[in-house]
C-alpha cells in the first residue's frame, strides 16, 4: 500500500522537540502540550479514564457508533480507514466491523504518538481481523500523512474529545490540514463533545478515583525522561476549571510552592511561584452550528450529525465541499 508505516522521526527531531517544550515552559503562561502525556503509562491511564463512571464520552460515543456504524459504512464505503489518535482502538472496531460487512474495507491505519499503545492495538486487531491490512503509524497527525489516490476512498476518524483539545487557531489549522488530504468521495468522521452543565463537565475531567490527576501528572514524568528534568509530582495539584465564555474545560497543574525545576538536557532552569498554573490543555465543547461553521471555513461540508440519546455527544460526518452532492 502507498501509505508508509512506522515512525516519522527524522534527524534533529529530538532537538526540535526539546526547543518546543522549552518555549512552552518559558512562555506566559507556561504550557505543557497534551501530546507529552502519552507514553506507555499515559496511554494506559487514558484508557482507564474512559472507564470511570464520571467520564460519559466513551459510553456516548460507543452508543452512536454501535447504532450508526452500518450507516457510516454505507455512506462512505471507505477502502482505507485512517484512525487519528487511535489509542487502543476499542471503539474503532465497531466501525471496522461495519465497513467489513459492507465489503469495502481493505486497510486500517491507526495513527498515534504512543508506539506502545499502537502495538498493543495492532496485535489485537491482527488476531480479530486477520484479513485486514493493519498499518500502524507513530506520528503527529497535525502534519500531512501522505495519503495516496490508490487508498481512496479514505475515511479519516478523529474520536473522543480530541478536536476540542486544540486552541481555536489550532483547530482551524487542523481542519485545513485534514481537508488538504481529502478528495471528493473521501470522508471525515469527527467526534464532538457538546456543551452541557458545568457540574457534569468538571466531574468528567476530575474523577473521584484520581485517574485523570495521575494522567495529567504523567506529563511531568515524560518531561523528566525526555529532558533529564527533576519535576516532583507532589509539587503540583491538578486544577480543573470551566470557562463559560469560551465554553471550554481548562486543565492545569498548580504549583503548591515556589520552586525551580532543572532541565538538564537543555542546561536551563525554570522557576514556578506558589499558585502558578502550568496549563496542560483545554477541552472545548461545541454546538452543531459552530461545528458546521468551522467545517465550512475549512472547505468541508457537514453531511450527517448523530447524537447519543442524552444529547451529550455527537459524531459528525463531513466531506469535501466541492459543490456536488454530499455523501449519501
N, C-alpha and C positions, 0 to 999 in steps of 0.2 A: 504494500500500500504506500501511498505517497506521503502520508503524514509521518514525520520522523518520530522516533521514540527516544526515551532516556532524558538525561539532564540537559538543560540548555546552557549550563555554565560554560563560560569562556575565560581565557586568561585575563586576569585583572578583575574578575567578578568579585572576589573576596574583598579587594581593595575598595571597589565601588560600594559594596555593602557596608563596609566599615565607615566610609565617609557619609553615607546616607544615614546611618544610625547616629553618628556624631552630630550631624546637622540637626537631627530631631531632638537629641538630648541637650543641645545647647541653644535651641530656639526658644521663643517666647510665644506661647507656653511650651514647656518641654513635652515631647511626644514619644510614644512607643508604638510603632506600626503593628497592627494586629497580626500581620504575617509572621512576626517574630515569636508569636505564642505557640506556633505549630512545629514542634519537633515530635518525636515518637510519643513522649509523655503528653504533650499538648494535644495530640490527636486523640489519645485515649481519654483525656479529660473532656474534650469537646464531645466525644461520643457519649460520655457519661452524663453531660449536661442535658442532652436530648432526652434522657430517661428520667429526669427529675419531674416531679408532679407539677411544679410551677411553670415548666417550660412547655407551653402549648404548641409551639411552632411545628415540632416534629409530628405530633399527632394530627394537627390540622392539615399539614402538607400530605401526610400519608393518606388521609381521608380523600383528598382531592385526586391524587394520582391513582389511588385504587378505583375510584369511581369514574374518572375521566381518561384513564390510560388508553383504552381502546379508541376513544375519540381522537386523542392526540396522535396515535399511530395512524389512524385512517386519514387525518388531515395532513400530516407531514410526510408519511411514507418514507421516513428517513432511512438512508442506507448507512450513514455514519452518525453515531451519537457521540458528541463531544461534551463531556461532563466537567464543567468548570468548578474547581474547588470541590472535587469529588469526595474526599474523605473516605469513609467506609463504604460508600455507595449503596447503603441499605435501601433507601427509597428508590434509587435509580433502577433497582432490579425489577420493581413493578413495571416500570416503563420499558425496560429491556424485554420483559416477557410479552408485553403488549405489542411491541414492534416485531418481535419474533413471530407472534401469532398472525400478524398482518403479512408476514412473508417478505419483508423488505430489508431488515437489518443485517448488515454484514460485519460492521466494525464498531467497536466501542473504545473510545479514547478518554479515559479518566485523567484529569489534569489536576495536580495539587502540588503545593510546596513541600509537603511531607512525603518523603520517599517511603518511610516505614508504613504509613497508612495505605499508600498505593499498593505496595507489595502484598500486604495482607488481603486487601480487597481483590487484587488480581488472582491470587491463589484460590480464593473462594469462588470467583466467577468462572475460572477455568474448570473448576470441578462441577459447578452447576450448569454452565453453558458451554460445553466442550466444542460446539460448532461455531462459536463466536470468536472473531479475531480481536483479542484484547491487547491494546497498545498503550500502556500507561506512560504518562509524561510527567516528569518532575519539572515544573515550570511555573512562572508567574503569569497568570492568564491575562493580565492587563497589557501584555505585549502580544503582537500578532503571532499566531500559531503555525502559519504556513499551510493553510488548507489548500487542497488542490481540486480542480474540477472533477477529477476521477472519483473523488469521495462523495460527490453530490448524489441525491440531496442530503444536506447536512442539517442536523438539529443540534444547536447549542443549548445546554441547560445550565442555569445558574440558580440553584435552590437555596433553601434556608433564608436567612435574613442578609445574605452577603451583599446584595446590591445596596442595601441601606447602610452598610459599613463605610461607604465612600462619602467624602465631603461632596457638596453639590457639584463643584467643578470636576472632581474626580469621577463622579457618576456620569456626567456628560461625556467626559473623555472615554470612559469605559464603553458606553453605548456606541460612541463613534468608532472605536476600535473594533468592536464586535460587528457593527454594520459593515465596515470595510471588508470583513472576511466572508460576508454572506452574499449569495447571488439569488436572483429570483428563483423561487422554489424551495430555498432553504428556510429554516425557522429558528426562532429564539424563544425558549421557554424560560420564563423569569418568575422566580418566587418572590412574593411581595407581602411583607408584614403590614397589616392595616392599622390605622390609628384606632386606639381604644383607650379605656380608662387607665389612669396613672398607676393605680394600685396593682392591676394585673401586669402592667409592663415592668414596674420595678421588681416585682416578685420573680418574673421570668429571668431577670438578669442578676438577681441576688438571692439565690436559692438558700433555703434554711440549712441544707446539708453542707454548704460551703464549697461545692464543686466549682462554681464559677469563680469564686475567690481564688482557689488553687490554680485554675486555668489562667487567669489573668496574671497572677504572680509567677507562673511558669515562664512568662516572657523575660523576667529578670534572670531566671536560671539560664535561659538561652543566651542572653547577653553576657552573662558570666563566662559561658563556654566560648562564645564567638570572640569576645574582646579581652579575655583574661580579666574581667571586671570582678569587683567584690561587692555587688549588691547583696544586702542582707534582707531576706524576705520579711523578717519581723520588724523592719524599719518602716514598713508601709501598710496602710489599711486599704482594702478595696472600697471604692466610693462610687455609688451609682446614683445618678440624678436624671430627672425628666425635664427637658426644655419644652414647655408647651408652645412657645412662639415658633421654634424651628421644628417642632414635632419630632423630637428625637431623644433617645436614651443616650446619656454620656457616661462612659466607663472610664474610671481613672484609678490611680493609686495615689493616696495622700500620705505624704511624709509624716511620720509620727514625731520626729525630732529633727533638728538641724544636723546635718551630717554631710560628709563628702564620699564620693564613690570614685575609685581609681579605675581607669580604662587602660590596662597595661599595654594592650596591643597598639594603642594609639598614643601612649605616653601623655595622657590627658587626665585631668581630674574634673569631675562635675559636682557642683555643690547644690544641696537641697536645703531650703529653710523649713522650719516646722510648719506643717499645714499646707505646704506647696503641693500642687497636684501634678502628677505625671499623667498626661492624657493618653489613654490607651486606645480609645476608639469610640465611634458613635454607632448608633443603630437607628436610622431614620425610619419613620412609619409613614405610610402613603395612603392616598385615595386613588380610585380608578382614574379620576380626572387628571390628577397630577402625573400619574404614570403614562397615560395616553399622551399628554403634552410633552413629556421628556422623550418618549419614543419618537414622536413626530419630529422633534427638533434634531434627532439623530438620523432622520431619513428612514425610520421604521414605522410600521403601522400595527396598531393593536387589533388583532383578528378575533381573539377569544379571551374571555375573562371568567374564571371559575373561582368560587369561594367555598370554604367549608360551611357547614350548616350554621355555625355560630357567627359567621362573618368576621372571624379573627384574622384570616389569612387568605391570600389569593394566589392563583397561578395564572400568569398572562402568557398567551401565545402571540408572538409578533413575527412579522416578515418584512422583507424589503418593500418599501413604498415606491413601487415602480409605475404607479398609475394603472396597473392591471387589477384583476380581481384578487381578493385576499385568499389565503389558504382556506379551502372549504371542501 
